[in-house]
Amino acid sequence: MEMTEMTGVSLKRGALVVEDNDSGVPVEETKKQKLSECSLTKGQDGLQNDFLSISEDVPRPPDTVSTGKGGKNSEAQLEDEEEEEEDGLSEECEEEESESFADMMKHGLTEADVGITKFVSSHQGFSGILKERVKPNIFSYMGTKDKRAITVQEIAVLKITAQRLAHLNKCLMNFKLGNFSYQKNPLKLGELQGNHFTVVLRNITGTDDQVQQAMNSLKEIGFINYYGMQRFGTTAVPTYQVGRAILQNSWTEVMDLILKPRSGAEKGYLVKCREEWAKTKDPTAALRKLPVKRCVEGQLLRGLSKYGMKNIVSAFGIIPRNNRLMYIHSYQSYVWNNMVSKRIEDYGLKPVPGDLVLKGATATYIEEDDVNNYSIHDVVMPLPGFDVIYPKHKIQEAYREMLTADNLDIDNMRHKIRDYSLSGAYRKIIIRPQNVSWEVVAYDDPKIPLFNTDVDNLEGKTPPVFASEGKYRALKMDFSLPPSTYATMAIREVLKMDTSIKNQTQLNTTWLR
């Protein structure tokens, strides 16, 4: 497949296309007309067999940019997990907040809640704001992207002409399509070779020397390959708790965890739906509170209405498979984070006998006489499952103790329902980014873009000019990461601060007062 290198820069808020409406047509009618004009319904110009490969540029609020390149992902069996991203499973059940996001996030998770507790570097941390505020079968792609970012990726569309898609650029908001080519095969999750990120940290407090030390450490040592906070949701009921209940075969608890009222980033009618459920335990009544039924809560309630309260397994099965698996993958990630923190606490940043390394796709133990042939960057740790081995030192017992405390048998990770049987996988504990570069700039206006995006550059926009002095300072970081690693964890290592939405929201609201 012909591939095109794609880059992007995460510096400005997502652009909003505002249509003139001088015709006197009501706004809603205008929207309906534009939706009709932008329809992708297959017509006479549809293609018979070919996939149209296109590059997609999606502006969203800052600050991360992803660059996808096709290739084989060594963790392909886990790529379905990336379907989860970013704020849990209630994304489509939204309306205007009845309270501020900052207030809602008082109940959110912190890094310590999901086992993220260690650092690898010795530099002094500093503060900075990371995210300033803020599937149809014909489409295929290699991975999902951060929703609060300006991202570039390749997608494929079945039996649609380039001309028809190019027409969409007249009416899409926060979205650009281009670089069309025709291919014989779709794109697949797991083919991604990696992502390139450009991240801007605004209002940093670190000195130039602190920044230099932090970035040199990131380049030379890397960061702990934790699963980031996106993996665990934003509300007071983390996704790993649902996953644990599924693995325990505790289906009433699964239902209650998904549907019960909760503190955290909840909005409007979803709150009313939960309240109705708590009051009546009537799935039909609770479902009436949801104008949009596609969220997980709506799908589960629809399943309960169809199959009844005594068949929760079938009701839960209405939820799309990727979303259901996301819960148990979240639990695996929770265990992995905690075990890696303990591994680093007990043994530090050097390989030790009993650690695991990969030879091809097979995990083997490091023996006493060849420990010097490896570095910490070779060491992997298992996600729990029936097809993995565990380190041959005291971390093995730590895995066993953690799963036992959760009423799970580490020696039997097969589930009565095949979909929920965990085979497990291996993941490197330290990642060293590639193509690392950085610069610090000064600025006065916190609302202006600090760098051009790829679209800006293609349109010939002049890059911002910076003075030598300014009220604020920003750190621009560029680096490349392999698939299934989290840029936020690289940023965490640089800043030595909690990257959770809860903490970043507090930083934003404090700064903008």
N, C-alpha and C positions, 0 to 999 in steps of 0.2 A: 504494500500500500504506500502510495506517495504521502509522505509526511511533511508538514511545514512547521518550522520552528516558530513557536509562539511565545511572546513575552508580554509583560504588562507591568504597570506601576500603580501602587495602591495609595494614591495621594489625595484624591478629591472625593467629595460626596457624590453619590450617584446622580447623574443628570436626570432632570425631569422634563419630558417633552410636553409642552403646553400647546394645544391646538387652538387656533383662532376659531371663534364661534360667532362670526358676524352674520351668519345666515338667518338667525332668529330661530333655528331649530333647537328644541330643548336639549340640554346636555345629555340626558339619558338616551334620547333618540340618536344623538351624534355618536355616543359610545356604541350603540347597537349597530349603526351603520358602519362604523370603523371595524367592529368585530366581523361583520359580514364581509367587508372588503378584504379582511386579513385571513379569511378562512383557508385552511389547508386541505379541505375535502378533495379527495382524489377525483380528477376530472379527465378531460381528453388529453391534457398534457402530462398526465401521470406516466411514470415509467414502468416497464414490465418487470424488470429484474434487478436493476442496478440500485445501489445505495449512493446517495449524494453525500459526499463528505464535505463538511463546511467547518470553518473556524467561527467560533462563537465568542463574542466579547460582551461580557455582562457587567456593566457598572453597578456597583452596590456600595453602601457606605463603607469607609475604610476599615482596616488598613492592610489587608493581605492580598497578594497577587500570586496566582498559580500558573505555571506553565506545564502543559502536558506533553509528553513525547511517548509515541507508541513503543511497546516492547513487552517482554514477559515479566510479570511480577512474581517474585519469589514467595509471596504470601497470597497467591491467587485464591486459595480456598477461603481466605478471610475477607476478600474484597466486597462481598455482599454486605459486610458490616458497615461499609462506608455509606450505605444507603440511609443510615440513621440521620446524619449530622444534625442540625446543630442545636436546636433548642428542644429536644425531646420529640414527642409524637403528637402534640396537639397543635401543630403549626397552622392547619387550615381552619381551625376554630378560633378565629380572631375577630375582634372589633375594637373600638376605641377603649382605652384603659379608663377604668373608673378611679384609679389611683396612679400615681407616678410609678414608672418602671423601677426607679431607685427604691421606693417604698416596698414594692413587691419583692425585689431582690434581697431584702433583708433576711429572707427565709431561704435563700439559695445555698448551694453547696460551696464549700471551700476546698482547696487542694488536699488538705489534711483529711477531709472526709472520705476521699477516694484513694488514699495511700500514697499521695505525692508529697514526700517530705524531705528528700535529700537533694544535694547539689554536688557537682564534681569539681568545681573550680574554687579557688581560694580568694578571688578578688572581692572587694567590697561592693555590695549591690547599690543600686540607685533606683529612683522611681521614674516612671514614664507611662503615658497613656497609650494603650495598644489599640483599642477600638473605640474611637470617639464617636459619640452619638450626635439613637442610632439604629404513573408514567405511561404513555401511549407506546404501543409496540412498534410503531414505525420509527421511533427514535432510538438510537443506541449511542453509548458513550463509554469512556474508560474509567471514569471516576467522578465523584461529586466534589463540589467546590464550596468554599466558605461563603455563606450567604451575605456576610458583611465584608465584601471585598469587591475589587474590580478584577474579574477573572477572565482568562482566555483559555479555551479548550477546543478540541476537535470533536464534533458530533457527526453522526450519519443519519440520514433520513431516507426511508424506503419509498421508491416510486414517486418522488416529487422532483420536478425540474429545477434547475438552478434559477431560471427566470422567475418561476413562481415564488421561490424563497426570497430572491432579491427584492421582489415587490414588497415583502414584509417590512423592509427597512423604512418604508414610508410611514408605517403606523405602529411599529414596536416602540415601547417605552423602556429605557434603560437597557437596551439590547442592540447589538450590531451583528449582522451576518455577512460573511464574505469568504474569499479564498476558496471558491467552489471547485470540486473535481468529482468525477464519477468513478466509483470503485465497485468491485464485485462482492465484497464481504462487509458485514456490519462491524462496528467496534464492540469490544467486550470489556466488561469489568475484569480486571486482572491483567490487561495488556499495558497498563501504564508503567513507564520506566521510572518516572519520578516527577517532581514538581520544582519549579523555580519560583522563589518568593522574593518580592520586594516589600519590605515592611517599614513603615514610618512610625516611630515612637515620638509623640509630641510632648512638649513641656518636660523634657528630661531634667533631672537635678544633678546628675553625675558630672564631675569635672572631666576635662579632656583626657587626663591621665587614667581616670577610672574607666572611661569608655574604651580607651585603648587596651587596657588590661583585660576587660571583659570580652571584647571582640577577638583579641588574640587567643584567649582561652577557648572561646567557641570554635575558632578555626583549628586550633592545635589539639585540643582534648575532645571537644564536643559537648554533648548533653545527655542526661538520662532519658532513655527512650520511652518515657511514660505515655500511656494513653491520656490524651488531653481531656479537659473538662467537658468538651462537647459530647463525649461518650456517655455521659451520665445524666443529662437533662438539667433543667434549671429550677425545678420545683422542689418542694419538701419531700417528695417521693422519688428518690433516684431510680433510674431505670434498672440498675443492678439488683435492687430489691425485688422487682417484678421477675427478673431473670432467675434469681435464687428460688423464688416461690414456684416457678415453672419446673425447675430442676428437682425440687422437693415433691413435685406432683401435688402441690397444695393449691388446687384450682379455685377454691373459694377465696383464698388470700389473693391470688392473681386478680380476680374480679374486683375485690375490694380495693386493692392498691391502685388499680387503674381508674376506678370510678369514684372513690371517696373524696370528700372535700379536702383541700390542702392549702397550705400557705405557699406563697411564692408567686411566680410570674404567671398568673391566671387572669383571663380576661372575660368580661361580659357574660355572654350566654353560656359559656362553658362552666362558669361558676354557678349559674342558675341550674344548669343540668345536674351538676354534682349535688347541689342542695336538694333538688327534687329526688334524686336517687337515694340520698341519705334519709329523706323523710318517708318515702313510699316504697322503696325497693321495687318500683314498677318500671321496667325498661322502656315500655311504650310511652309512659308519661315523661320520663326523663329525656327520651329521644325527641319528644315534641319541643323541648327547650333548645334544640340545636337546629338552626336554619341550615347549617352545612353539616352533612352527615359523614364526610369522608375522613374526619379525624379518627384516631384510634378509639376514642370514647364512643363516638357515633357508630363505628363499625361493630364494636363489642355489644353495644345496646341493641343494635339491629339483630345481631346473632342471638342474644338472649331472648328477644321477642320472637324469633323464629324457632329456636330449639328448646326454649324453656330454661328455667333456673336450675334444673337438675342435669343439664347437659352443657356445662360451661366449656368443656373441651371443644365441642363442636362450635359453640358460639365464638370462642376465641379464635377458632380456625378461619373465621370470615376475614379476620385481619390479614392483609397481604403478608406472604411468607417472610419477605425481607424485614418487615417491621417486627414480626414475631421473633425472628432469630436475633434481631438487634438486642432484645432484652437479655438473652442468655449470653451473647457476646459481650454485653456490658458487664455481666457478672464475671466472665473470664478476665476481662480487662481490670476489674476491681481487684481480683485476686492477684493478678500479675503485678500491678502497681505496688501492692502491699508487700509482696514477696521480693520484688527488686529493691525496694527501700530497705528491707531487712538484710538482703544479700550485701548491699553496699555498706550498711552499718556494721555488719559482722566481719566482712573481709576486705573492705576498701576497694581501691581501683586497680587491683592487680589480679590476674587469674590465679586460681588456687586449685590444687588437686581436688577432683570431684566436680568441678565446674563442667558445663557442657559447651561444646563447639560443634559447628556443622561441617561435615565432610560431604559435599554435594548436598543432598536433601536429608542425609542421615545424621542424627545427633550422636556424638560419642563423648566419652568422658576424657578430661585432661588427666593424665597420669603424672605421678610424682617426677618421673625422669624426663618428661617433655614439657613441663610447665613453662620453661623459658622460651619455648618455640611459639608462644602465643602472647597476645596482648589483650587488654580488657575489651578492645574493640572486636575481638573474635568471640567473646563469651555470649551465649544465648541462655534464655530462661524459658521454660515451657508455660503455655497457657493450659490450664488443666483439661484433661481429656483421657479417653481410653487408649489412644494411640501415641502417647508420648512417654518419655522417661524423665525422671526428676534428678536434680543434682545429687551427687553422692557425698553430701556433707550435711550439716545440720539444717540447711534450708529445705531439704526433703521433708524433714519432720515438721517444719513450719508450715509447709503446704498441707500436710496431713492434718495438723492441728486446726488450721483455719477452716478447712472443708468439714471436718468433724464438728466443729462448733456451729456450722451452718447446716447440720444434719444431712451431710452429703458424704458418700463413700468414694474416696479418691481411687479405690481399686475397682470401682464399678460406675463409670461415668456414662453408661448406656441408659437411655430413657425408655420407658414403655412405648412412647411415641417416637418413632425413628427420627423425625425432624429435630427433636430436642436432645438427641444423643450427641455428646461432645467428643469429637476426635482429638481436639487439641492442636497446637502448633507451636513453633518456636519463634522467638523474637530477640533480636540483639538488645543488650541492655544499655549500651552506649552507642550513640550515633555521632559521627563527625561530619558536619555539613561540607559540601563542596562549593567551589566558586564563591567563597566568602569575600565580601567587600563592604565598606561602610564609609559614611561621611556624616559630619555634624554641621548643621546650618542654623543660623539665627533668623528669627522672624518676629513680627509685632502683632499681626492679626491672626488670632486662633482659628478663624473661619476660612481662610484662603487656602487653596491647594498649594502644596509645597513642591510638587514635581509633576511633570507631564505623564499622562497615561499613554499607552500605545496608540489609542485613538487620537489623542491630542497630537501626537507626533505625526501620524498619518495625515491629519488635517492641517499640518503646518503651523500649529500654535507655538508661540514663542515660550520657551521655558521661563519660570519665575527667576527673577534676579534677586539675590540676597545681599543684604548689607553685612559688614563685618561685625556689627553689633545689633542686638535686638532684645526685646523684652523676654522672648522665649527662645529655647533651643530645642532642636529636633534631631533625632538620630535616624538616618536612613540606612537600613541593612539589606543586603542582597545575599542570598544563599540558595543552594539546591539541596533537596532532600529526596531520599528514596520513597517509594510508595508506603502508605500506612504508617507514616510518622507525622508528628504534629509540630507545625511551626511554632505554635504557642509555647511548646516545651523548650524550644531553642531560645525563644525570647525570655522565658522564665529564667533560664540559666544566666542570661546576660544581666537581667534586672535584679535577680535574687528577690523576687516578690511574687505574691499570689496572683496568678493570671485568671482566676475565676471571674465570671461575669459579675458576681456579687461585689468583689473587690474593685474591679475596673469601673463599675457603675458608681461606686462611692468616690473613686478618684475623679471621674468626670463631673459629678454633681458638685463636689467640693471646688474644683477648679473653675467651673463656669458660674458660680454664685457671684 
